[in-house]
Amino acid sequence: MNNRRNLVVALGAGALAMPFSSFAQQQMKIWRVGFLASRHLDFVDSDYNYGPFRQGMRELGYVEGKNVIIEWRSAEGNNERLAGLASELVNLKMDVIVTAGSPATRAAQKATTTIPIVMGSIADPVANGFIASVAQPAGNITGLANMAVDVSPKQLEMLLDMVPKLSRVALLVNPSNSANVKGVDAVQAAGQKRGVKILRADARTPQEIDDAFAWIRQQNAGALMMWTEPFFLQQKTQIAQLAVKHRLPVMSGDRIYSEAGALMSYGTNIADQYRRAATYVGRILKGAKPADLPVEQPTKFELVINQNTAKALGLTIPQSMLLRADKVID
């Protein structure tokens, strides 16, 4: 009888031990997350847009060196390096790859169809062929869209409110970023409706940015528009200084430009989107499939105005815009 009781107890203990052991292994697993970016990475929390991703991972309980390893890879502004870096992350067998910008997403998409990819902030993921639809991504890619192209007409409208009687506006484009190129038509269409000529200025290197500004001045453009673009973000200080030098009001899609000295910005909070990207990674690590996670689109857009730059350019900010602004930099 005692032998039978001991056998039952032993079997019961074994049944309990097996799922507990499996759970413990799951808890102790070190997850591997790749982060692929076009522009320079500071690799610290202070990186304005990308730092919040690391903070978001911590908030979910994923701490580097404890239960997650984040492999950071940057093309340092040279998009031709992205393919090699993406392949490197695939060979390292990442559990998830987070991409920063359309060129990085394109490189990751070509490198793998099996490893989940989370877009940190993408202008138009459907038009770029990254997903089938916002509601049903369908493949191994999901994440967040910033709708940068969609708000371009509104950005032009605000720029015209700030700088009346504009007739020629330059649009700074990185031709190696497909999202930039695809958005040109939308801005030109908006300009045509308002009787404003849109002048496309291409730049993919720091020297080409210098050349673009010189060309813009020769064309007598009265202002400049630009999107949230990884390489331009890397060169934000150069762009802001050139804008002041050439006395060009700049409308951008990311507040980071306004804080660097550009006149104004209107767009989604990109830093917050990278924090939100961590929630996608967390859900995937818990077993969710990218195809089942709808792409998140912004519901709020921020207007940030640099009042110091406005004064330097001799511009008076309309009271209606000051009241509407989410932040005014003094």
Buried (B, 14 or more C-beta within 10 A) or exposed (E): EEEEEEEEEEEEEEEEEEEEEEEEEEEEEEBBBBBBBBBBBEBEEEBBBBBBBBEBBBEBEBEEEEBBBBBBBBBEBBBEBBBEBBBBBBEEEBBBBBBBBBBBBBBBBEBBEEBBBBBBBBBBBBBBBBBBEBEEBEBBBBBBBBBBBBBBBBBBBBBBEBBEEBEBBBBBBBEBBBBBBBBBEBBBEBBEEBEBBBBBBBBBBBEBBEBBBEBBBEEEBBBBBBBBBBBBBBBBEBBBEBBBEEEBBBBBBBBBBBBBBBBBBBBBBBBBBBBBBBBBBBBBBEEBEBBEBEBBEBEEBBBBBBBEBBEBBEBEBEEEBEEEBBEBBE
